[in-house]
Structure formats: C-alpha cells, structure tokens
Amino acid sequence: MDKVSFGYEDVEPKEKTQRVRGVFSSVAARYDLMNDFMSAGMHRLWKNQFVRKLRPRPGQHVLDMAGGTGDIAFRIAERGAQVTVAD
C-alpha cells in the first residue's frame, strides 16, 4: 500500500486519518477559547454579524465549508436553516 505524508513522516492512509482525527479532537474543545483570547472576544461578534447578513431561513439549505467546530453552523441552524458542515 502507498504511504502518505503526515508532517515529516510517511504513514499508511488509514493511520493518517486516525492521526488527523486525533489532532482535531485534541484542540476542538479549546479552539473557541483560543479565538476568544486572540481576538479579545471579537470573533463571536463577527460570526453573529455574518449570520445576520446571511439571513438564514427555515427551509433553506446551507453548506458550511471549513466549518471547524461548527459554531457558525449552529448559529445558522438556530434560525431554522438546514446546515451541512464540511471540513
């Protein structure tokens, strides 16, 4: 089986998938906290403003690309739209 790159290592594709999942799992819980610190909380205001300008409505379908922790998707879903997150 071919190897794929993970940082400075060549690993099996299945192992890379597990490692990437591990990296995301290890930072997800603190990701928004880190953004709070780096933006002095402004990122939450920016995301709220983005969703207000998007004006999601019930019955609307929204694709959130690079959705990260899903915090924008959750805001959109609260307004009734159906959201698919791809990361």
C-alpha positions as CSV (number, residue, x, y, z in Angstrom):
1,M,0.0,0.0,0.0
2,D,1.2,3.5,-0.8
3,K,2.3,5.8,2.0
4,V,1.1,9.3,2.5
5,S,2.7,12.3,4.2
6,F,1.8,13.3,7.7
7,G,4.1,16.1,8.8
8,Y,7.6,14.8,8.4
9,E,6.5,11.1,8.4
10,D,5.2,8.8,5.7
11,V,2.3,6.7,7.1
12,E,-0.4,4.4,5.8
13,P,-3.5,6.3,4.7
14,K,-5.7,4.7,7.4
15,E,-3.1,5.8,10.1
16,K,-3.1,9.4,8.7
17,T,-6.9,9.5,9.0
18,Q,-6.7,8.5,12.7
19,R,-3.9,11.0,13.4
20,V,-5.8,13.9,11.8
21,R,-8.9,13.0,13.8
22,G,-6.7,12.9,16.9
23,V,-5.3,16.4,16.2
24,F,-8.7,17.9,15.7
25,S,-10.1,16.1,18.8
26,S,-7.3,17.4,20.9
27,V,-7.8,21.1,20.0
28,A,-11.6,21.3,19.4
29,A,-12.6,21.9,23.0
30,R,-10.2,24.8,23.4
31,Y,-10.5,26.2,19.8
32,D,-13.1,28.9,20.6
33,L,-11.4,29.8,23.8
34,M,-8.2,30.4,21.9
35,N,-10.1,32.5,19.4
36,D,-11.6,34.5,22.3
37,F,-8.1,35.2,23.6
38,M,-6.6,36.1,20.2
39,S,-9.5,38.3,19.2
40,A,-10.5,39.6,22.6
41,G,-13.9,38.0,22.0
42,M,-14.5,39.8,18.7
43,H,-14.7,36.6,16.8
44,R,-18.1,35.9,18.3
45,L,-19.4,39.3,17.3
46,W,-18.0,38.8,13.7
47,K,-19.7,35.4,13.5
48,N,-23.0,36.8,14.7
49,Q,-22.8,39.6,12.2
50,F,-22.0,37.2,9.4
51,V,-25.1,35.1,10.2
52,R,-27.3,38.2,10.4
53,K,-26.1,39.2,7.0
54,L,-26.6,35.7,5.6
55,R,-30.2,35.8,6.9
56,P,-30.8,32.0,7.0
57,R,-34.4,31.0,7.0
58,P,-36.4,27.8,7.7
59,G,-36.3,25.5,4.6
60,Q,-33.0,26.9,3.4
61,H,-30.1,24.6,2.9
62,V,-26.6,26.0,3.7
63,L,-23.2,24.4,3.1
64,D,-20.6,25.5,5.6
65,M,-17.2,24.8,4.1
66,A,-14.2,24.6,6.5
67,G,-16.8,24.6,9.3
68,G,-14.3,23.8,12.1
69,T,-16.0,23.4,15.4
70,G,-19.4,24.2,13.8
71,D,-20.1,27.3,15.8
72,I,-21.3,29.2,12.7
73,A,-23.3,26.2,11.6
74,F,-25.1,26.1,15.0
75,R,-25.9,29.8,14.7
76,I,-27.4,29.2,11.2
77,A,-29.4,26.2,12.4
78,E,-30.8,28.1,15.3
79,R,-32.5,30.3,12.6
80,G,-34.2,27.3,11.1
81,A,-31.9,26.5,8.1
82,Q,-30.6,23.0,7.4
83,V,-26.8,23.0,7.5
84,T,-24.2,20.6,6.2
85,V,-20.7,21.1,7.5
86,A,-17.6,20.0,5.5
87,D,-14.2,20.4,6.9
